[in-house]
Amino acid sequence: MKKDTTLGHAGRRPDKQQGMVNPPVCHASTVTFPTVAELRKAEKEPLDRLYYGRYGTPTTFAFEEAVAALEGGTHAVALPSGLGAVACALFALVEAGDHLLVTDNVYLPTARLCDGQLRRLGVETTYFDPMTSAEGIRGLLRPETKAVVLEAPGSVTFEVQDVPAIAEAAHEAGVLVVLDNTWSAGLYFQPFEHGVDLSVQAATKYIVGHSDAMLGTVTVTDRKLFERLRLTAVGMGYSTGPDDCYLGLRGIRSLSVRMARHQENGLKLARWLADRDEVESVLHPAFPSCPGHEVWKRDFSGASGLFGVVLKGGYSDPAITAMLDGLELHAMGYSWGGYESLILPFGKPVRRTTKWPFAGSCLRIHAGLEDPDDLIADLEMGLERLNASP
């Protein structure tokens, strides 16, 4: 089936739920068994049946099935947040004495996890330039390296790594590849066709799509990896609520049409901003100036609505504040992927391995589903305030 058809049908079992189109929300903690034999069987096979609420309910399983189909995987594990998904993936792979290679444009909470909890447990992290070649990755791999962690494009600076080339280099050394695939929503980049072993998403973003639920996912194509992930999630006490999984299922059904609008609006805003005198650079993988643009053209089938803007140097903090405080359609807030447009100032990104090349302040914009002309008018008035401020 084509992807749009898959999104409409994956995870649905009307014949098993009295004809209802949508899987029902199943709230459960205790699952009972009619006999000791059934109880003992469940204890031996907790991943293959209803066992206990923390292992999942029919709603959880329906959501996981739909996400796996979206990304081209065979199994998915639902987590209570995107960072929870990152943590589950990494804790399933490493132990004390192990080593991680992590791209330097990774989601900041992922870096904090590596530099905090994982380091305290004896796991070392080396950050590398997002545009490091496969040969460069080979030079960074160690006998104790367990995973290369990628984010393509990065959700703040938007460089696109050459995932297939890096994956080939990692696999030569028996190292797994973890990809944060949230920017593409799993729709515009098929991770397992490009060598990824574990695909992580903050389903809070585009999959949910309505800014009203926290969800994360890890998708794989290997049963053994799935078992490690599920048992890691259960062992860490993670339990994903069925209401949130239901909202994730709701979002998946309209993901394709929403992403097309996010892409259209994002490109229109980015092109308009690129022509403004106040802007030094637009950070968008669809722009030839973006590092990794050719890789994006080769490997991705589209773009989401998230991109960055670098203002020219010289604008004061009060001027940028005046620009942002008066915006009506671009709210300031963390996260992205919902129906509403957002804007976030982040000054200069954190860099550990390379020097950030721009002097001006950066803004991250998420183009929502509003009329793009209204969004442009809102930004135009904001830039007028920017120029009018001392």
C-alpha positions in Angstrom: 0.0 0.0 0.0 1.0 3.6 -0.5 2.0 5.5 2.6 -1.2 7.6 2.7 -3.3 4.4 2.7 -1.1 2.9 5.4 -1.6 5.9 7.6 -5.3 5.5 7.3 -5.5 1.8 8.2 -2.4 0.8 10.3 -3.3 -0.3 13.8 -7.0 -0.6 13.1 -9.0 -3.8 13.8 -12.7 -3.0 13.4 -13.6 -6.7 13.2 -12.2 -7.1 16.7 -13.8 -4.0 18.2 -17.5 -4.4 17.3 -17.1 -2.5 14.0 -15.7 0.7 15.6 -13.5 2.6 13.2 -11.1 3.8 15.9 -9.4 1.5 18.5 -11.0 2.2 21.9 -9.2 3.7 24.8 -8.3 0.9 27.1 -7.4 1.9 30.7 -5.8 -0.9 32.6 -3.3 -1.8 35.2 -4.3 -5.3 36.4 -4.8 -8.0 33.9 -6.4 -11.2 35.4 -5.9 -14.8 34.3 -8.4 -17.6 34.7 -5.9 -20.3 35.7 -2.5 -20.8 37.2 -1.4 -22.2 33.8 -2.5 -19.1 32.0 -0.7 -16.9 34.6 2.5 -18.9 34.3 2.3 -18.7 30.5 1.9 -14.9 30.6 4.9 -14.6 32.9 7.0 -16.4 30.3 5.6 -14.4 27.3 4.9 -10.9 28.7 5.7 -9.2 25.4 3.3 -11.2 23.3 0.0 -10.7 25.1 -1.8 -8.5 27.6 0.2 -9.0 30.8 0.2 -5.8 33.0 -0.7 -2.2 32.2 2.9 -1.0 32.2 3.6 -3.4 29.3 0.8 -1.8 27.3 -2.9 -2.1 26.4 -4.7 -2.7 23.1 -4.6 1.1 22.6 -0.8 1.2 23.1 -0.3 -1.7 20.7 -2.5 -0.2 18.0 -0.5 3.1 18.2 2.8 1.2 18.1 1.7 -0.8 15.1 0.7 2.4 13.2 4.1 4.1 14.0 6.0 1.0 12.9 4.1 1.0 9.6 4.7 4.7 9.2 8.5 4.4 9.5 8.8 1.1 7.6 9.7 -0.9 10.8 8.3 -4.1 12.2 8.1 -3.1 15.9 7.7 0.1 17.9 7.7 1.0 21.5 5.6 3.9 22.8 7.1 6.1 25.6 5.7 9.0 27.6 7.8 11.7 25.8 10.4 12.2 23.1 13.2 12.4 25.6 11.8 9.2 27.2 12.2 7.6 23.8 15.8 8.8 23.5 16.6 7.6 27.0 15.0 4.2 26.5 16.9 3.7 23.2 20.3 4.6 24.7 19.9 2.8 28.0 18.9 -0.3 26.1 22.2 -0.2 24.2 24.9 0.9 26.7 26.4 0.0 30.1 29.3 1.2 32.1 32.5 1.5 30.1 30.7 2.0 26.8 31.1 4.8 24.4 28.7 6.9 22.2 29.3 9.0 19.2 26.8 11.8 19.0 26.3 14.5 16.4 26.9 18.0 17.7 23.6 19.3 16.4 21.6 16.9 18.5 18.5 17.9 20.5 19.8 19.7 23.6 18.0 17.4 26.1 19.7 14.4 24.4 23.1 16.0 25.0 22.1 16.7 28.7 21.2 13.0 29.1 24.6 12.0 27.7 26.5 14.5 29.8 24.4 13.9 32.9 22.9 10.5 33.7 24.9 8.5 31.2 28.2 10.0 32.2 27.5 9.4 35.9 26.9 5.7 35.0 30.2 5.4 33.3 29.2 5.9 29.6 31.5 8.3 27.7 30.2 10.5 24.8 32.2 12.0 22.0 30.5 14.8 19.9 31.3 15.1 16.3 30.8 17.8 13.6 27.4 17.1 12.0 29.1 17.2 8.6 31.7 14.7 9.5 32.3 12.2 6.6 32.0 8.5 6.9 35.8 8.3 6.9 35.8 10.7 9.8 33.4 8.6 11.7 35.6 5.6 11.2 38.4 7.5 12.8 36.3 8.2 15.9 35.0 4.7 16.5 36.4 2.7 19.4 36.2 -0.9 20.4 33.9 0.2 23.2 31.6 2.3 20.9 28.1 0.9 21.0 26.1 3.5 18.9 26.3 6.5 16.7 23.5 8.9 17.4 22.3 11.1 14.6 19.7 13.9 14.1 19.1 14.7 10.5 18.4 17.5 10.2 19.2 18.9 13.5 16.1 20.5 15.1 17.9 23.8 15.8 20.7 24.3 13.2 19.3 22.0 10.5 22.5 20.3 9.1 21.7 17.0 7.3 24.1 14.2 8.0 24.8 11.6 5.3 22.9 8.8 7.2 23.6 6.0 4.8 27.3 6.6 4.6 27.7 7.0 8.4 25.6 3.9 8.9 27.8 1.8 6.6 30.9 2.9 8.5 29.3 2.1 11.8 28.0 -1.3 10.8 31.5 -2.2 9.5 32.5 -2.0 13.2 29.4 -3.7 14.6 28.1 -0.4 15.9 24.4 0.5 15.8 22.9 3.7 14.4 20.2 5.7 16.3 18.4 8.4 14.5 16.2 11.2 15.8 13.7 11.3 13.0 11.3 13.8 14.4 11.8 16.5 11.8 10.6 14.3 9.0 7.8 12.9 11.2 8.8 9.5 9.8 7.0 10.4 6.7 9.6 12.3 4.6 12.5 10.0 5.6 12.4 6.3 5.7 15.1 5.4 8.2 15.5 1.7 7.6 16.0 2.1 3.9 19.0 4.2 4.8 20.8 2.0 7.3 19.3 3.1 10.6 18.8 0.5 13.4 16.7 2.5 15.9 14.5 5.4 14.8 13.4 7.7 17.6 10.7 10.3 17.4 9.2 12.9 19.7 5.6 11.9 18.7 4.6 14.9 20.8 5.4 16.9 17.6 4.0 16.1 14.2 2.5 12.7 15.0 0.2 14.1 17.7 0.0 17.3 15.7 -2.4 19.2 18.0 -0.1 20.2 20.9 -2.1 18.3 23.5 -0.2 15.1 24.3 3.3 14.0 25.2 4.5 10.9 23.4 7.7 9.3 22.2 8.5 6.3 20.0 11.4 4.0 19.1 10.9 1.9 16.0 13.1 -1.1 14.9 13.1 -3.9 12.4 14.8 -6.5 14.7 12.8 -8.5 17.2 15.7 -8.8 19.7 16.1 -5.1 19.7 12.4 -4.7 20.3 12.6 -7.0 23.3 15.5 -5.1 24.8 13.6 -1.8 24.3 10.3 -3.0 25.8 12.0 -4.6 28.8 14.2 -1.4 29.3 11.0 0.7 29.2 9.2 -1.5 31.7 12.3 -1.7 33.9 12.7 2.1 33.9 9.0 2.4 35.0 7.8 4.0 31.8 4.1 3.6 31.2 2.5 5.4 28.2 -1.1 6.5 28.9 -3.8 5.0 26.5 -5.4 8.5 26.1 -2.1 9.9 24.8 -1.7 6.9 22.5 -5.2 7.5 21.2 -4.3 11.1 20.4 -1.2 9.8 18.6 -3.4 7.5 16.5 -5.8 10.4 15.7 -2.8 12.5 14.6 -1.4 9.7 12.3 -4.6 9.6 10.3 -4.1 13.2 9.1 -0.3 13.3 9.2 0.2 13.3 5.4 -2.1 16.2 4.6 -0.9 18.2 7.6 2.7 17.7 6.6 2.1 18.9 3.1 0.6 22.2 4.5 3.5 22.6 7.0 5.9 22.1 4.2 4.2 24.6 1.9 3.9 27.2 4.6 7.4 26.7 5.9 9.0 27.1 2.4 6.9 30.2 1.7 8.0 31.8 4.9 11.6 30.8 4.5 11.8 32.2 1.0 10.2 35.4 2.0 12.6 35.8 5.0 15.6 35.0 2.8 14.9 38.2 0.8 14.7 40.4 3.8 17.5 42.8 4.6 17.4 41.9 8.3 18.2 38.3 7.6 21.8 37.0 7.2 20.9 33.4 6.5 17.9 31.0 6.5 18.6 27.5 7.9 16.5 25.2 5.9 17.5 21.9 4.3 15.7 22.8 1.1 18.0 25.7 0.6 21.3 25.1 -1.2 23.1 27.1 1.4 22.2 24.6 4.1 25.0 22.1 5.0 23.8 18.7 3.7 21.3 20.1 1.2 22.4 17.6 -1.5 22.0 14.7 0.9 18.5 16.1 1.8 17.5 16.2 -1.9 18.8 12.6 -2.4 17.3 11.0 0.7 14.2 12.9 1.8 10.9 13.1 0.1 9.8 16.4 1.6 10.4 19.1 4.3 8.5 19.8 7.5 7.6 23.3 8.7 10.5 23.8 11.1 13.5 26.0 10.1 15.8 28.6 11.4 16.7 32.2 10.7 19.9 34.0 11.5 19.5 37.8 11.9 22.3 40.1 10.8 24.6 41.2 13.6 23.9 44.5 15.4 20.4 44.0 16.5 20.1 44.5 20.3 18.3 42.2 22.7 15.7 44.9 23.3 15.1 45.2 19.6 14.6 41.4 19.2 12.4 41.4 22.2 10.2 44.2 20.7 9.9 42.1 17.5 8.9 39.0 19.3 6.7 40.4 22.0 4.3 42.0 19.5 3.7 38.9 17.3 0.1 37.8 17.1 0.3 34.5 15.2 3.7 33.3 16.1 3.5 32.3 19.8 6.7 31.8 21.8 7.0 28.3 23.2 9.0 25.1 23.2 8.1 22.1 21.1 6.7 22.3 17.6 4.7 20.2 15.1 1.3 21.4 16.2 -1.3 23.2 14.1 -0.1 26.6 15.5 2.9 28.6 14.4 5.7 29.1 16.9 8.9 31.2 17.1 11.7 30.8 19.6 14.9 32.9 20.1 17.9 30.9 20.9 20.8 33.3 20.5 23.7 31.1 19.3 23.6 27.3 19.4 25.8 25.3 21.7 28.8 23.9 19.8 31.4 21.5 21.2 33.4 20.5 18.2 33.1 23.4 15.7 32.7 27.2 15.8 29.2 28.5 14.9 29.8 30.6 11.7 27.3 33.4 12.3 27.5 36.4 14.6 23.8 37.4 14.7 21.0 36.0 16.9 19.0 33.0 15.7 15.3 32.4 15.6 13.6 29.0 15.2 10.3 29.1 13.4 7.6 26.5 13.1 5.2 27.2 10.3 1.7 26.0 11.4 -1.4 25.5 9.4 -2.6 29.1 9.2 -2.8 31.1 5.9 0.9 31.8 5.0 0.1 35.4 3.9 -1.2 36.1 7.4 1.9 34.6 8.9 4.1 36.7 6.6 2.2 39.9 7.6 2.8 39.0 11.3 6.5 38.6 10.7 6.7 41.7 8.6 5.2 43.8 11.4 7.7 42.2 13.8 10.6 43.1 11.6 9.3 46.7 11.5 9.5 46.8 15.3 12.9 45.2 15.1 14.2 48.1 12.9 12.4 50.8 14.9 13.9 49.8 18.2 17.3 51.1 19.5 
